[in-house]
């Protein structure tokens, strides 16, 4: 995990970032969600950690989505390749729930300021309370199957003991 936390131009989000925020409340995470603006990260993860990547997005689409497994580690990596830090922030700051509007990269946290920033998001993560963010969202960087992904995400959060607030 420390290797990923120090990887340049790489952002951790999802369950692993909740674990980083509060490992006592979130002692486990099922997979590793990453965004990178450095495509060479795939080679480094392969060479140093044994991960093998396969593209799962349509040919020529952007952003590019990848899944990876390693014979040396039990955690699967879900990685998104984006063009810039601005795209990463657009993606993170348009997540479905407040608890997902945080990323860790470049040795710091990025919290969505539009919903109250760090204090609001940390409180929600610590309380295991996920609030659906009302209003329009820019979905341009999300997978075309985003609605299904969000329904599955909701179910996973409920299984992990989160209270969902619509």
Backbone torsions as a table, in degrees:
resi	resn	phi	psi	omega
1	UNK	NA	-41.4	-180.0
2	UNK	-61.2	-35.8	177.8
3	UNK	-58.1	-46.5	179.6
4	UNK	-67.0	-37.6	-179.1
5	UNK	-65.1	-23.9	-179.4
6	UNK	-103.2	-0.1	-179.8
7	UNK	-69.1	124.7	-178.4
8	UNK	-66.0	145.2	176.3
9	UNK	55.7	33.3	179.8
10	UNK	-127.5	139.1	-175.9
11	UNK	-124.5	131.1	176.5
12	UNK	-97.3	136.7	176.5
13	UNK	-143.3	-176.7	177.5
14	UNK	73.4	-147.4	-175.6
15	UNK	-60.7	-35.8	-179.8
16	UNK	-67.4	-38.8	178.4
17	UNK	-68.5	-33.9	174.8
18	UNK	-64.3	-37.8	175.8
19	UNK	-63.0	-41.4	179.0
20	UNK	-65.3	-40.8	179.6
21	UNK	-64.4	-44.7	-178.1
22	UNK	-149.1	87.4	-177.8
23	UNK	-67.5	-18.8	178.0
24	UNK	-73.1	-46.8	179.9
25	UNK	-76.1	-32.0	-177.1
26	UNK	-123.5	70.3	-174.6
27	UNK	-70.9	-21.3	-178.2
28	UNK	-126.7	161.7	173.8
29	UNK	-147.4	147.3	-171.9
30	UNK	-86.1	-31.8	-179.3
31	UNK	-149.7	-179.4	-178.5
32	UNK	-116.6	117.8	178.9
33	UNK	-101.8	123.1	-177.8
34	UNK	-131.5	149.2	167.1
35	UNK	-124.4	138.5	176.2
36	UNK	-134.6	150.3	171.5
37	UNK	-109.8	12.7	-179.1
38	UNK	-126.7	97.1	-176.2
39	UNK	-60.3	-22.0	177.6
40	UNK	-64.8	-14.9	177.0
41	UNK	-57.9	-36.1	179.1
42	UNK	-59.4	-43.5	178.6
43	UNK	-65.1	-41.7	-179.9
44	UNK	-65.7	-40.2	177.9
45	UNK	-66.5	-35.0	176.7
46	UNK	-68.6	-50.1	-174.9
47	UNK	-69.3	-41.5	-173.7
48	UNK	-92.5	-29.0	-175.0
49	UNK	-122.3	-2.0	175.3
50	UNK	80.4	14.1	-179.4
51	UNK	-76.0	139.4	176.1
52	UNK	-114.4	124.7	-175.2
53	UNK	-102.3	147.6	169.9
54	UNK	-135.6	136.1	178.5
55	UNK	-72.6	139.5	-179.7
56	UNK	-123.7	4.6	178.1
57	UNK	-98.9	163.5	178.9
58	UNK	-63.9	145.5	179.8
59	UNK	-56.4	128.9	177.9
60	UNK	82.2	-2.6	-179.1
61	UNK	-81.4	159.3	178.5
62	UNK	-139.6	134.3	1.8
63	UNK	-74.3	167.2	179.0
64	UNK	-96.1	133.5	179.6
65	UNK	-108.5	140.0	-179.9
66	UNK	-135.2	150.1	169.6
67	UNK	-118.9	145.7	-178.6
68	UNK	-142.8	145.7	174.4
69	UNK	-131.6	155.0	177.9
70	UNK	-133.3	139.2	175.2
71	UNK	-69.9	-15.3	-177.4
72	UNK	-92.9	-17.2	-175.7
73	UNK	-133.3	147.5	-177.7
74	UNK	-83.6	-21.5	-176.2
75	UNK	-81.7	128.9	173.1
76	UNK	-79.4	146.0	175.6
77	UNK	-107.2	131.9	169.3
78	UNK	-110.9	117.2	-173.0
79	UNK	-123.4	137.9	176.1
80	UNK	-117.7	129.5	175.6
81	UNK	-99.0	121.5	178.8
82	UNK	-121.4	167.4	-174.1
83	UNK	-86.2	-23.5	-172.5
84	UNK	-157.8	163.9	174.0
85	UNK	-59.8	-38.3	179.7
86	UNK	-60.6	-40.8	176.9
87	UNK	-64.9	-40.9	179.1
88	UNK	-59.5	-46.6	-179.2
89	UNK	-65.5	-37.1	176.5
90	UNK	-61.4	-42.5	179.0
91	UNK	-63.9	-53.3	-177.1
92	UNK	-62.1	-44.1	-174.7
93	UNK	-79.3	7.5	174.0
94	UNK	-122.5	19.2	177.8
95	UNK	-66.7	161.2	-176.0
96	UNK	-65.0	-43.8	-174.7
97	UNK	-118.2	155.8	179.0
98	UNK	-58.9	-38.0	-177.8
99	UNK	-65.4	-16.7	-179.0
100	UNK	-99.0	3.0	-178.7
101	UNK	-97.1	49.8	177.6
102	UNK	-146.0	144.6	174.3
103	UNK	-141.1	157.3	175.3
104	UNK	-121.2	124.2	178.7
105	UNK	-163.2	156.8	-179.2
106	UNK	53.2	35.2	176.7
107	UNK	62.0	33.6	175.1
108	UNK	-155.1	162.0	175.8
109	UNK	-90.4	148.5	172.1
110	UNK	-122.1	114.0	179.3
111	UNK	-110.1	141.8	179.5
112	UNK	-67.7	113.0	-179.1
113	UNK	-71.4	-20.5	-174.8
114	UNK	-70.9	-15.8	179.7
115	UNK	-113.9	16.4	177.5
116	UNK	113.0	-6.9	174.1
117	UNK	71.8	-151.1	-169.7
118	UNK	-58.0	-48.8	-175.8
119	UNK	-59.8	-46.6	-178.4
120	UNK	-63.7	-46.1	-176.1
121	UNK	-70.5	-42.0	176.8
122	UNK	-61.1	-43.0	178.8
123	UNK	-60.0	-43.3	-179.8
124	UNK	-64.2	-43.2	178.5
125	UNK	-63.5	-45.0	-178.7
126	UNK	-65.8	-32.1	-179.0
127	UNK	-89.6	-4.7	-175.3
128	UNK	55.0	48.3	-179.4
129	UNK	-123.8	113.5	-178.6
130	UNK	-105.1	116.8	180.0
131	UNK	-103.2	126.6	176.3
132	UNK	-67.4	133.3	-179.1
133	UNK	-87.4	115.5	179.4
134	UNK	-75.7	159.3	175.7
135	UNK	100.4	175.1	-177.1
136	UNK	-69.1	145.8	176.2
137	UNK	-128.3	143.1	175.4
138	UNK	-83.2	109.9	-175.5
139	UNK	-100.8	11.8	-172.5
140	UNK	-63.2	-26.1	-178.3
141	UNK	-98.2	-0.8	-178.1
142	UNK	-87.6	158.0	176.1
143	UNK	-58.9	147.9	175.8
144	UNK	-60.0	-23.1	179.4
145	UNK	-90.9	23.6	-172.0
146	UNK	-56.8	-39.9	-178.7
147	UNK	-58.5	-45.5	178.3
148	UNK	-65.0	-40.6	179.2
149	UNK	-61.9	-41.5	-179.2
150	UNK	-68.8	-36.3	176.1
151	UNK	-64.6	-43.0	177.9
152	UNK	-65.3	-39.2	178.4
153	UNK	-62.0	-44.4	178.3
154	UNK	-57.2	-47.0	-179.1
155	UNK	-62.8	-42.2	178.4
156	UNK	-62.2	-41.3	178.6
157	UNK	-63.1	-42.6	178.1
158	UNK	-61.0	-43.7	178.5
159	UNK	-61.9	-29.8	-180.0
160	UNK	-86.0	4.8	176.2
161	UNK	90.9	14.6	177.2
162	UNK	-78.1	144.0	167.4
163	UNK	-89.2	129.8	-179.5
164	UNK	-103.6	127.1	180.0
165	UNK	-115.5	113.9	178.6
166	UNK	-93.3	NA	NA
